[in-house]
Amino acid sequence: MWTANVSSSWLAGFTVCLSLIVSIGAQNLYVLRQAVSGQHVRACVAWCVVSDALLIGVGVAGMAQLLGRSPTLAYYLTMGGAAFLLAYGLLAWWRVLAAPDASLGTAQGVAPRGLLSVLGTLAVITLLNPHVYLDTVVLVGSIGARQDGGLKWIFVVGAASASLVWFATLALAGRRLQGVFANPKAWRVLDALTGATMFVLAWWVWSGAPE
């Protein structure tokens, strides 16, 4: 019986998390860009998996209820996230419209960046995106909180496993596309898609801000 409950909780966490993260979003596009460039890919995947696990764990532990009872906190989080997504979208479109081909990339991908710079940007994209909190802390966390006793943390492990599978797959896909992105025009297409996605997300976040 215990084994069946563990398997059920793990599968629930895996399924719920995977269904939410498989989409085109700021974090996924950033990881794909790093995977195509071949720079600090494992560190990016590790950050995404660990941050998902921690945020879901916080949600399971009760943060979902706290955010639900604090409209002021939710408001400032939402406005900050919308502003960041807008700025990131403008930067991506600047690369499309104004950056010379040499600044877009090299034969191996984008111009080299340090580990702290790459992870710092990824951390901001992750933590200033209200959609991340809505998915991980509020939605997945509240579902996991319904599990009995220690099964809550089996649910979190299942969710983290789904995150690992998805981001590892994204990294692998990026590597397979490295030949395509040897051409600077391909980077412009990716940046155009990234910018458009950021603008849509910024509008969606701003329009859904609590009063």
N, C-alpha and C positions, 0 to 999 in steps of 0.2 A: 504493500500500500504506500509506504513512504517513498519507495523508488518511483512509483507511478506519479505521485504528487510532485516529486522533484522534476521529473521529465516534463510533466504538464506545465509547471511554472516556468521552466527554462524555455520551453517551446513558445509559451505565451509572450515572454519577454522578447524572444528572437523575432517572432512574427510581427508584433506590434511595432517594434523599433524599425525593422527592415521596411515595413510598409510606409513609414513616415520619412525615412532618410533617402529613399530612392527617388530623387527629384532633382531638377536643375535649380540649384541655389547658390548663394554666395560662397559658402564653404566648399561645396563640391566643385565649383568652377575653379576656385583657387587651388585646390589639391590637384585637379586635372592639369592645370597650367604648370604646377611644379613637377608633376610626373612627366609631362611632355619635355620639360627642360632638363629633367634628370637631376634636379638639385634638392637635396635634403628630403627626399620622398619618404623614407622610412620614418624620419622624425615627424613629418606632417601627419602620416597615418597614425603614428603612436599618439600624437597630441589629440587628434580627432576621437580616437577610441577611448582614451583616458578621460577626456573632457565629457564625452557622452555618458560614460559610466558614472562619473562624479555627479553630473547634473541630474541624471535619473535617480541616483542614490539619494541626493538631496531632496528630490521630489517625493520619493518614497518615504523619506524621514519626516516630511511634513511641510516643506517649503511651498508646495502647491497651495495649501490652505492659507499660508501667510501672504503670498502674492494676491490671492483672491480677496483678502481682507484689507489690502493696502493699495487703493486706487492711485494715491500720490506716487508711490514707488513705481507702480506700473506705468503711469503717465510719463515720468522722466525717463524711464528705461525705453519706452516706445519712441519718444522724441529723439533721444540720443541715437537709437538704432536707425531711425529714418534718415537723420542727418549724415550718419556715417555711410549708409548705403548709397545716398545721393552723391556724396563726395567720391566714393569708390567708383561709381558709374561714370562720373565726369572724368576721372583719371583714365579709365579704360578708353573712353571715347577720345580723349586727348591723344592717346597713343595711336588711335585709328586715323585721326584727322591731321595731326600736327607732327607727330614724332617721325624722324627719318627712319628708313629701313634698318640702319645700323643699330639704332637704339632698341629695336623690337627684339632682336635676337641674334644668335650666332649660328653656326652650323650645328651646334649641339643644343641650341635652345636659347632661352633668354640670357641676358647678361648676368654674370655670376653675382650672387648675393650671399651674405653671411647667414649662418644658422640662426642667430638671434634676430636678425632682421626678418627672415622668412617666418619664423615662429611667432614673432611679435605681431606681424600683420595678421597671421592666421588666428592668433588669440583675440585680437580686436574684432575680426570678422565673426568669430564664434560668440564672444561674450557680449557684443553690442548689438546682436541681432535678436530682437524680441521673439521672432519666429522660433529660434532655438529653444527659448524658455517655454514658449507655448507647447512645443512638441515634447521636449524632454522632461522638463520639470513638472509642468501642469498636466499634460495629457498622459504621457507614459508613466510619470511618477504617481499620478492618482490611480491608474490601473494597477500598478505594482503594489500600491499601498493596500489594496483589497486582498492581497495574498495573505495566507495565515502564517504568523510567526516568522520563523527563519526562511520560509519559502519566498518572502519578499526579496531576499538577497540572491536567491536562485534566479528570480525574475530579472534582477539587475544584471547578473552574469549572462543570462540569455540575451538581454538587450545589448550588452557590450560585445557579445559574440557576433551579433548581426552587424554592428558597427564595424567590427574588424573585417568581416567578409566583404561588406560593401566598399570600404575605403581601399582594401587590398585589391579588389577588382578594378576600382577606378585607377589606382596606380598602375596596374598591369595594362589597362587600356591606354593610358597615357604613353607608356613605353612603346606600345605597338604603333602609336601615331607619330613617333619622333621623326620618321622619314618625311611625312607630310609636312611637318612644321619646320623643316629645313628651309622652306620658302617663307619669307617675311609676310607675303600676302595671307598665308594661313593664320599667322598671328593676328593680323588685322581682323580677319573674320571672327576669330575667337574673342578678341577684345570687343568687337561690335556686339556679339552675343552677350558677353559679360556685362557691358554697359547697359544694354537694353534690359537685361534681367534685373540689374541693380535698380534701375529707374522704376520698373514695375513693382519690385519688392518695397522700395521706399514709399511709393504711393500707397501700396496695400497696408504697410505698417502705419503710415500717417493717418490714413482714412479710418483705421480701426482703433485709433488712440482713445482711451477712456476719457470721458468728459470731466 
